[in-house]
């Protein structure tokens, strides 16, 4: 599968102006322009994200109504139940709000649904079990779910339960009749926020209101230590690291690296993290372990870990989550092999614009991860389903240019339920309708996608010379961090390169290559992972890569992590 190289068009005049205004190099200025930052104030906020620049939380749709109802419950000592979700975003949001409500005088408890037994979101089964556990509940706060739960919320309303929804997923039409639906999709601001960010905004709004009321507990309460949880949820949920998310994650990673939260210290130890924590460590080491409990059974363990009062309590939970994560990885590998094997037998790239695969007993806790892997293998919007004879549940992952949630709305009559956003969604479907569903989704995709969109794009920030890539320059370019969804890690290309010395095969199976490349003036080391054994490096070639600083024996050098190579 070859990439389509897409080099951002250079804007030398604009880059020079930006370089002069902000005292940055023309290369960093070009990278800022590539990310849509050109206005002086916007560039300043991007390069120096500050919590003081966060917008008023009451600008969120229906935030004032939610805060009013919550304070009424506090004044009456009325019990509040948080109905959370089982992924990292849902668990961190629930943990954050439990800390806030308990510290500030609410009577609060929580309920986390069981993925296997109750399904996704604010389901009827989940809500009935929740009310059974907490009889007499009259106020329920749905977190990271509820934006499409029209029937469930109507059912709750009939029973005299006020429902507040704090969620970032797309809202159904008609919207559920919650007392307050706090969802940025209903407004124009904050659309990048996930539920952990929204939980922080709700905490901010509560503290602001409490201070206006001159309540002592609120005056003394500091919400900034909660940012470690916000960073976890935001990075793990793959929402754009732009706008307020950039500010929250920047401050949150600082908190994570000095956190004294026992659960996170125990999890860091279980994951073998010894250095600093960045987006990679959260996304690939901490996040999967927190997710493991909810993927295989119930997410309560993950929540207990985040709220653990001391290391002795946290350590066995962290070890259990680490074990569950290894179990999850094995299940995921097995299903991924089965799915990819089944697809390869009959895959037609000219016809199959969307992949839908399901099988009885595929574990619904890992189908989302499997869908991600299959999507990367074939570069098609992908849904993977599992379950039992009655209903199959599945998760989907999409590609750029195909709004998966919108496509599912066109298949509403075939689905028991569905929800999500453009790039990721979940569904429930009767097994006998999967074939019809696959055909309709493919028809929608063939109507909305061009064939060239089915080839992955390698977006490159600029064409550079090897001389541009110094340790000092990479240090300056690091001001673009934290990178991730919506703020891609730097990728450059250099053209007309040659080998300075013969390539060196590395790895147990000799599957990796180390190259020393030259443009005639300078030499840089490059590493390329998982290269076919029969690959021969051309005499002259163009290289796409992510530049990194490699530290070895107290020496810092520039190393190029190869993304692709093509003949010059």
C-alpha positions as CSV (number, residue, x, y, z in Angstrom):
1,X,0.0,0.0,0.0
2,X,1.7,3.2,-1.2
3,X,1.2,6.6,0.3
4,X,0.1,9.7,-1.6
5,X,2.7,12.3,-0.7
6,X,1.1,15.7,0.0
7,X,3.6,18.4,0.7
8,X,2.1,21.6,2.2
9,X,2.4,24.5,-0.2
10,X,5.2,26.9,0.9
11,X,4.3,30.5,1.9
12,X,7.7,32.2,2.1
13,X,6.3,35.7,2.5
14,X,3.8,34.8,5.2
15,X,6.3,32.6,6.9
16,X,8.9,35.4,6.9
17,X,6.3,37.8,8.4
18,X,5.3,35.3,11.1
19,X,9.0,34.6,11.8
20,X,9.7,38.3,12.4
21,X,6.6,38.8,14.5
22,X,7.2,35.9,16.9
23,X,10.9,35.5,16.8
24,X,10.7,32.0,15.3
25,X,12.5,30.3,12.4
26,X,10.9,30.4,9.0
27,X,10.6,26.6,9.2
28,X,8.5,26.7,12.4
29,X,6.5,29.6,10.9
30,X,5.7,27.4,7.9
31,X,4.6,24.6,10.2
32,X,2.3,27.0,12.1
33,X,0.8,28.1,8.8
34,X,0.2,24.5,7.8
35,X,-1.8,24.0,11.0
36,X,-4.0,27.1,10.2
37,X,-2.3,29.5,12.6
38,X,-1.5,32.9,11.0
39,X,-3.3,35.6,13.1
40,X,-0.8,37.0,15.6
41,X,-3.0,36.4,18.6
42,X,-3.9,32.9,17.6
43,X,-0.2,32.1,17.1
44,X,0.6,33.5,20.5
45,X,-2.0,31.4,22.2
46,X,-0.8,28.3,20.3
47,X,2.8,28.7,21.2
48,X,2.1,29.7,24.8
49,X,-1.1,27.9,25.9
50,X,-2.3,29.3,29.2
51,X,-5.1,28.3,31.5
52,X,-6.1,31.9,31.9
53,X,-7.1,32.0,28.3
54,X,-9.8,29.4,28.7
55,X,-13.3,30.6,27.9
56,X,-16.1,31.0,30.3
57,X,-17.6,27.6,31.0
58,X,-21.1,29.1,31.0
59,X,-20.7,29.7,27.3
60,X,-21.4,26.0,26.8
61,X,-24.9,25.2,25.7
62,X,-27.2,24.6,28.7
63,X,-24.4,24.8,31.2
64,X,-26.3,27.3,33.4
65,X,-29.4,25.1,33.6
66,X,-27.2,22.1,34.6
67,X,-25.5,24.1,37.3
68,X,-28.8,25.5,38.6
69,X,-30.2,21.9,39.0
70,X,-27.0,20.6,40.6
71,X,-27.0,23.4,43.2
72,X,-30.6,22.8,44.0
73,X,-29.7,19.2,44.7
74,X,-26.9,20.3,46.9
75,X,-29.1,22.6,49.0
76,X,-31.6,19.8,49.5
77,X,-29.0,17.1,50.2
78,X,-30.7,15.3,47.3
79,X,-28.7,12.2,46.1
80,X,-27.0,12.5,42.7
81,X,-26.0,9.5,40.6
82,X,-23.3,9.9,37.9
83,X,-24.0,7.4,35.0
84,X,-20.6,7.1,33.3
85,X,-19.0,5.2,30.5
86,X,-16.5,2.4,30.4
87,X,-13.7,3.9,28.2
88,X,-10.9,6.2,29.4
89,X,-12.8,9.3,28.6
90,X,-15.8,8.1,30.5
91,X,-13.9,6.8,33.5
92,X,-11.7,9.9,33.9
93,X,-14.7,12.2,33.6
94,X,-16.5,10.2,36.3
95,X,-13.5,10.2,38.6
96,X,-13.0,13.9,38.1
97,X,-16.7,14.8,38.9
98,X,-16.8,12.4,41.9
99,X,-13.8,14.2,43.4
100,X,-15.4,17.6,42.8
101,X,-18.9,16.7,44.1
102,X,-17.6,14.9,47.1
103,X,-15.2,17.7,48.1
104,X,-17.9,20.4,47.6
105,X,-20.8,19.0,49.5
106,X,-22.9,16.9,47.2
107,X,-24.4,13.5,48.1
108,X,-23.1,11.6,45.1
109,X,-22.6,8.0,43.8
110,X,-21.8,6.5,40.4
111,X,-22.8,3.7,38.1
112,X,-20.6,2.4,35.3
113,X,-22.4,0.2,32.7
114,X,-21.2,-3.3,31.9
115,X,-20.1,-3.5,28.2
116,X,-21.1,-7.1,27.7
117,X,-24.4,-7.1,29.6
118,X,-25.8,-3.6,29.1
119,X,-24.2,-2.3,25.9
120,X,-23.1,1.1,25.0
121,X,-24.2,4.4,26.6
122,X,-27.4,5.3,28.5
123,X,-29.1,2.0,27.6
124,X,-32.5,0.9,29.0
125,X,-30.9,-2.1,30.7
126,X,-28.1,0.0,32.2
127,X,-30.5,2.6,33.5
128,X,-32.9,0.0,35.0
129,X,-29.9,-1.7,36.8
130,X,-28.7,1.7,38.0
131,X,-32.1,2.6,39.5
132,X,-32.2,-0.8,41.1
133,X,-28.9,-0.2,42.8
134,X,-29.9,3.4,43.8
135,X,-33.7,3.3,44.4
136,X,-35.3,6.6,44.8
137,X,-32.9,8.4,42.5
138,X,-34.4,11.7,41.2
139,X,-31.3,13.2,39.6
140,X,-29.0,11.4,37.1
141,X,-26.0,12.9,35.4
142,X,-25.1,11.0,32.2
143,X,-21.4,11.6,31.4
144,X,-19.8,10.7,28.0
145,X,-23.2,9.3,26.8
146,X,-26.8,10.2,26.5
147,X,-26.9,12.4,23.4
148,X,-28.9,9.9,21.4
149,X,-30.8,8.2,24.3
150,X,-34.2,9.6,23.4
151,X,-36.3,6.7,24.6
152,X,-34.3,6.0,27.7
153,X,-34.4,9.6,28.9
154,X,-38.2,9.8,28.1
155,X,-38.6,6.7,30.2
156,X,-36.7,8.3,33.1
157,X,-38.7,11.5,32.8
158,X,-41.9,9.5,33.2
159,X,-40.6,8.1,36.4
160,X,-39.8,11.6,37.8
161,X,-36.0,11.4,37.2
162,X,-34.3,14.6,36.1
163,X,-31.5,13.8,33.6
164,X,-28.5,16.0,32.9
165,X,-26.3,15.0,30.0
166,X,-22.6,16.0,29.7
167,X,-21.4,14.6,26.5
168,X,-19.5,15.4,23.3
169,X,-20.9,12.9,20.8
170,X,-23.3,13.8,18.0
171,X,-26.8,14.6,19.1
172,X,-29.8,12.7,17.7
173,X,-32.6,14.4,15.8
174,X,-34.8,14.9,17.7
175,X,-32.5,15.5,20.7
176,X,-33.3,13.7,23.9
177,X,-35.5,15.7,26.3
178,X,-32.9,16.0,29.1
179,X,-33.4,18.7,31.6
180,X,-30.0,20.1,30.4
181,X,-28.1,18.7,27.5
182,X,-24.6,20.1,27.8
183,X,-23.0,19.2,24.5
184,X,-20.6,21.4,22.4
185,X,-22.2,19.9,19.2
186,X,-25.2,22.2,19.9
187,X,-23.1,25.4,19.8
188,X,-20.2,26.8,17.9
189,X,-17.4,26.8,20.5
190,X,-15.6,24.0,22.3
191,X,-16.4,21.4,19.6
192,X,-13.0,19.8,20.1
193,X,-13.7,19.0,23.7
194,X,-14.2,15.4,24.9
195,X,-16.1,14.5,28.1
196,X,-13.1,14.8,30.3
197,X,-12.7,18.4,29.1
198,X,-16.4,19.0,29.6
199,X,-16.2,17.6,33.1
200,X,-13.4,20.1,33.8
201,X,-15.6,22.9,32.4
202,X,-18.5,21.8,34.6
203,X,-16.2,21.8,37.6
204,X,-15.0,25.3,36.7
205,X,-18.7,26.4,36.3
206,X,-19.6,24.9,39.7
207,X,-16.7,26.6,41.5
208,X,-17.4,29.9,39.7
209,X,-21.0,29.8,40.9
210,X,-20.1,28.7,44.4
211,X,-17.6,31.6,44.7
212,X,-20.3,34.1,43.5
213,X,-22.5,32.7,46.3
214,X,-19.5,33.3,48.7
215,X,-19.5,29.6,49.8
216,X,-16.3,28.9,51.7
217,X,-15.7,25.4,50.3
218,X,-15.7,26.8,46.8
219,X,-13.4,29.7,47.5
220,X,-10.7,27.3,48.7
221,X,-11.1,24.6,46.0
222,X,-8.5,24.4,43.3
223,X,-9.5,22.6,40.1
224,X,-6.0,22.6,38.5
225,X,-4.9,19.3,40.1
226,X,-7.7,17.6,38.2
227,X,-5.9,18.3,34.9
228,X,-4.0,15.1,35.1
229,X,-7.3,13.3,34.5
230,X,-8.3,15.7,31.8
231,X,-5.1,15.0,29.9
232,X,-5.6,11.2,30.1
233,X,-9.2,11.4,28.8
234,X,-8.5,13.9,26.1
235,X,-5.5,12.1,24.6
236,X,-7.0,8.6,24.9
237,X,-10.3,9.7,23.2
238,X,-8.4,10.9,20.1
239,X,-10.1,14.3,19.9
240,X,-8.2,17.1,18.3
241,X,-5.3,18.6,20.3
242,X,-6.3,22.1,19.2
243,X,-8.1,25.0,20.8
244,X,-8.9,24.5,24.5
245,X,-7.8,20.9,24.3
246,X,-4.2,22.0,23.6
247,X,-4.3,24.2,26.7
248,X,-5.8,21.5,28.9
249,X,-3.5,18.8,27.7
250,X,-0.3,21.0,27.9
251,X,-1.2,21.8,31.5
252,X,-2.4,18.3,32.2
253,X,0.8,16.6,31.0
254,X,2.7,18.9,33.4
255,X,0.5,17.7,36.2
256,X,0.8,14.1,35.1
257,X,4.6,14.3,35.3
258,X,4.5,15.5,39.0
259,X,1.3,13.7,40.0
260,X,1.0,12.3,43.5
261,X,-2.2,10.5,42.6
262,X,-1.5,6.9,44.0
263,X,-3.4,5.2,41.2
264,X,-1.4,6.9,38.4
265,X,1.9,6.2,40.2
266,X,1.0,2.6,40.5
267,X,-0.1,2.4,36.9
268,X,3.1,4.1,35.7
269,X,5.1,1.5,37.6
270,X,3.0,-1.4,36.2
271,X,3.5,0.0,32.7
272,X,7.2,0.3,33.2
273,X,7.3,4.0,32.5
274,X,10.5,5.5,33.9
275,X,10.9,8.7,32.0
276,X,8.6,11.6,31.4
277,X,5.0,11.1,30.3
278,X,3.8,12.6,27.0
279,X,1.1,11.8,24.5
280,X,2.7,8.6,23.4
281,X,2.9,7.2,27.0
282,X,-0.7,8.1,27.6
283,X,-2.0,6.8,24.3
284,X,-0.1,3.6,24.2
285,X,0.8,2.6,27.7
286,X,-1.5,4.2,30.3
287,X,-4.7,4.5,28.3
288,X,-4.8,0.9,27.1
289,X,-4.4,-0.4,30.7
290,X,-7.2,1.9,32.0
291,X,-9.3,0.7,29.1
292,X,-8.6,-3.0,29.7
293,X,-11.1,-3.4,32.5
294,X,-14.0,-1.9,30.6
295,X,-13.2,-3.8,27.4
296,X,-13.3,-7.2,29.0
297,X,-15.7,-6.8,31.9
298,X,-16.6,-3.7,34.0
299,X,-14.6,-0.4,34.2
300,X,-15.1,-0.1,38.0
301,X,-11.5,-1.3,38.5
302,X,-10.1,1.6,36.5
303,X,-12.3,4.1,38.4
304,X,-11.2,2.5,41.7
305,X,-7.6,2.9,40.7
306,X,-8.0,6.6,39.8
307,X,-9.7,7.3,43.2
308,X,-7.4,5.0,45.3
309,X,-6.4,6.8,48.5
310,X,-2.9,5.3,48.8
311,X,-0.3,3.3,46.9
312,X,-1.0,0.1,48.9
313,X,-4.6,0.2,47.7
314,X,-3.7,1.2,44.1
315,X,-0.8,-1.3,43.4
316,X,-2.8,-4.6,43.2
317,X,-5.5,-2.8,41.1
318,X,-2.8,-1.6,38.7
319,X,-1.3,-5.1,38.4
320,X,-4.7,-6.5,37.7
321,X,-5.3,-4.0,35.0
322,X,-1.9,-4.7,33.5
323,X,-2.8,-8.4,33.4
324,X,-6.2,-7.7,31.8
325,X,-4.4,-5.6,29.2
326,X,-2.2,-8.5,28.2
327,X,-5.3,-10.7,28.0
328,X,-7.0,-8.1,25.9
329,X,-3.9,-7.9,23.5
330,X,-4.1,-11.7,22.9
331,X,-7.8,-11.7,22.2
332,X,-7.3,-8.7,19.9
333,X,-4.5,-10.3,18.0
334,X,-6.5,-13.5,17.4
335,X,-9.6,-11.6,16.1
336,X,-7.5,-9.3,14.0
337,X,-5.9,-12.2,12.2
338,X,-9.3,-13.8,11.6
339,X,-10.8,-10.6,10.3
340,X,-7.9,-9.7,7.9
341,X,-7.7,-13.3,6.7
342,X,-11.5,-13.3,5.9
343,X,-11.3,-10.0,4.1
344,X,-8.3,-10.9,1.9
345,X,-10.1,-13.9,0.5
346,X,-12.8,-11.7,-1.2
347,X,-11.6,-8.1,-1.0
348,X,-12.2,-6.1,-4.2
349,X,-10.7,-2.6,-3.9
350,X,-12.8,-1.3,-6.7
351,X,-16.1,-2.3,-5.1
352,X,-15.4,-2.5,-1.3
353,X,-15.3,1.1,-0.1
354,X,-16.4,0.1,3.4
355,X,-15.5,-3.0,5.3
356,X,-18.1,-4.6,7.6
357,X,-17.1,-7.9,9.3
358,X,-19.0,-9.7,12.1
359,X,-18.9,-13.1,13.7
360,X,-20.7,-14.8,16.5
361,X,-18.7,-14.6,19.8
362,X,-16.1,-12.1,18.6
363,X,-15.4,-10.2,21.8
364,X,-17.2,-6.9,21.7
365,X,-14.7,-5.4,24.1
366,X,-11.9,-5.3,21.5
367,X,-13.8,-4.9,18.2
368,X,-13.0,-1.2,18.2
369,X,-9.2,-1.8,18.4
370,X,-9.6,-4.5,15.7
371,X,-11.5,-2.1,13.5
372,X,-8.6,0.4,13.8
373,X,-6.0,-2.2,12.8
374,X,-8.1,-3.4,9.8
375,X,-8.8,0.2,8.7
376,X,-5.0,0.9,8.7
377,X,-4.3,-2.4,6.8
378,X,-6.9,-1.8,4.0
379,X,-7.5,2.0,4.4
380,X,-11.2,1.7,4.3
381,X,-13.9,2.8,6.8
382,X,-14.3,-0.3,8.9
383,X,-16.9,-1.8,11.3
384,X,-16.2,-5.0,13.2
385,X,-19.1,-6.7,15.0
386,X,-19.4,-9.4,17.6
387,X,-22.0,-10.6,20.1
388,X,-24.5,-13.4,20.4
389,X,-27.3,-14.9,18.3
390,X,-29.8,-12.1,19.2
391,X,-27.8,-8.9,18.6
392,X,-24.4,-8.0,17.4
393,X,-22.6,-4.9,18.7
394,X,-19.7,-3.3,16.9
395,X,-17.3,-0.4,16.6
396,X,-16.3,1.5,13.5
397,X,-13.3,3.6,12.5
398,X,-13.3,5.9,9.5
399,X,-10.9,7.6,7.1
400,X,-10.6,11.2,6.2
401,X,-13.5,12.4,4.1
402,X,-16.1,9.9,5.3
403,X,-18.4,10.9,8.2
404,X,-19.2,7.6,9.7
405,X,-21.8,9.0,12.1
406,X,-23.7,10.7,9.3
407,X,-23.6,7.5,7.2
408,X,-25.0,5.5,10.1
409,X,-27.9,8.0,10.3
410,X,-28.8,7.0,6.7
411,X,-28.9,3.4,7.9
412,X,-31.1,4.1,11.0
413,X,-33.9,1.8,9.9
414,X,-31.4,-1.2,9.9
415,X,-29.9,-0.5,13.3
416,X,-31.1,-1.1,16.8
417,X,-29.0,1.8,18.0
418,X,-26.0,3.8,17.0
419,X,-23.9,6.8,18.1
420,X,-20.5,8.4,17.8
421,X,-18.8,11.0,15.6
422,X,-17.3,11.3,12.2
423,X,-14.2,9.2,12.8
424,X,-15.5,6.6,15.3
425,X,-18.9,5.1,16.1
426,X,-20.7,2.2,17.7
427,X,-23.7,0.2,16.5
428,X,-26.1,-2.5,17.5
429,X,-27.7,-4.6,14.8
430,X,-29.6,-7.8,14.2
431,X,-27.2,-10.4,12.7
432,X,-29.5,-11.1,9.7
433,X,-29.3,-7.4,8.6
434,X,-25.5,-7.2,8.4
435,X,-25.4,-8.0,4.7
436,X,-28.0,-5.4,3.8
437,X,-26.2,-2.9,6.1
438,X,-22.9,-3.6,4.4
439,X,-24.4,-3.0,0.9
440,X,-26.0,0.3,1.9
441,X,-22.9,1.6,3.6
442,X,-20.9,0.8,0.6
443,X,-23.4,2.6,-1.7
444,X,-23.2,5.7,0.6
445,X,-19.4,5.5,0.5
446,X,-19.2,5.1,-3.3
447,X,-21.4,8.2,-3.6
448,X,-19.3,10.3,-1.3
449,X,-15.7,9.1,-1.7
450,X,-13.5,9.5,-4.7
451,X,-11.2,6.5,-5.5
452,X,-8.0,8.5,-4.7
453,X,-9.4,9.1,-1.2
454,X,-9.0,5.4,-0.6
455,X,-5.2,5.7,-0.7
456,X,-3.7,7.0,2.5
457,X,-2.2,10.4,2.4
458,X,1.2,11.2,3.9
459,X,1.0,14.9,4.9
460,X,4.4,16.5,4.9
461,X,5.1,19.9,6.4
462,X,7.9,21.0,4.1
463,X,10.7,19.9,1.8
464,X,13.9,20.5,3.8
465,X,17.7,20.0,3.4
466,X,19.6,17.8,5.8
467,X,21.4,21.0,7.0
468,X,18.0,22.4,8.2
469,X,17.8,19.5,10.7
470,X,19.9,20.3,13.7
471,X,19.4,19.5,17.4
472,X,18.8,23.1,18.1
473,X,16.2,23.4,15.3
474,X,14.3,20.4,16.5
475,X,14.3,21.9,20.0
476,X,12.5,24.9,18.6
477,X,10.1,22.8,16.6
478,X,9.2,21.0,19.8
479,X,7.1,24.1,20.6
480,X,4.4,22.5,18.5
481,X,4.0,19.8,21.1
482,X,1.8,18.2,22.4
483,X,1.1,16.6,19.0
484,X,-1.6,14.2,18.2
485,X,-5.1,14.2,16.6
486,X,-5.6,17.5,14.8
487,X,-2.1,18.7,15.5
488,X,0.0,16.1,13.7
489,X,3.6,15.3,14.6
490,X,6.1,16.8,12.2
491,X,6.8,15.1,8.9
492,X,9.2,16.4,6.3
493,X,10.8,15.2,3.1
494,X,14.2,15.6,1.6
495,X,14.8,14.9,-2.1
496,X,17.6,13.6,-4.3
497,X,19.3,11.8,-1.5
498,X,21.9,9.0,-1.8
499,X,23.3,6.4,0.6
500,X,26.5,7.5,2.3
501,X,27.3,3.9,3.2
502,X,25.6,0.5,2.7
503,X,22.3,0.0,4.6
504,X,22.4,-2.1,7.7
505,X,19.7,-4.7,8.5
506,X,18.5,-4.8,12.2
507,X,16.2,-6.7,14.4
508,X,15.8,-10.4,15.2
509,X,14.4,-11.1,11.8
510,X,16.4,-8.4,10.0
511,X,13.2,-6.6,9.3
512,X,14.4,-3.1,10.0
513,X,16.9,-0.9,8.1
514,X,19.4,1.7,9.3
515,X,20.4,4.1,6.6
516,X,23.0,6.9,6.5
517,X,21.8,9.3,3.9
518,X,23.4,12.3,2.3
519,X,22.4,15.2,0.0
520,X,26.0,15.8,-1.0
521,X,26.7,18.3,1.8
522,X,25.4,16.7,5.1
523,X,24.8,13.2,6.4
524,X,22.0,12.0,8.7
525,X,21.2,8.6,10.2
526,X,17.8,7.2,9.4
527,X,15.9,4.2,10.7
528,X,13.1,2.5,8.8
529,X,10.9,-0.1,10.5
530,X,9.5,-3.2,8.9
531,X,11.0,-3.1,5.5
532,X,10.4,-6.0,3.1
533,X,13.6,-8.2,2.9
534,X,13.7,-7.9,-0.9
535,X,13.6,-4.1,-0.9
536,X,16.5,-2.5,-2.7
537,X,17.3,1.2,-2.0
538,X,17.4,3.1,-5.3
539,X,20.6,5.0,-6.2
540,X,18.8,8.3,-5.7
541,X,15.7,8.7,-3.7
542,X,13.3,11.0,-1.8
543,X,12.7,10.4,1.8
544,X,9.7,11.2,4.0
545,X,10.4,11.2,7.7
546,X,9.8,12.4,11.2
547,X,12.9,14.0,12.7
548,X,13.9,13.0,16.2
549,X,16.7,13.8,18.7
550,X,18.5,10.6,19.6
551,X,20.4,10.6,22.9
552,X,23.1,8.0,23.3
553,X,26.0,8.2,25.8
554,X,25.3,11.8,26.6
555,X,25.5,12.7,22.9
556,X,22.5,14.2,21.1
557,X,22.2,13.7,17.3
558,X,19.4,14.0,14.8
559,X,17.9,10.8,13.6
560,X,15.2,10.5,10.8
561,X,12.4,8.0,11.4
562,X,11.4,7.0,7.9
563,X,7.8,7.1,6.9
564,X,8.3,6.3,3.2
565,X,10.9,6.2,0.5
566,X,10.5,6.6,-3.3
567,X,12.9,6.9,-6.2
568,X,13.9,10.5,-6.8
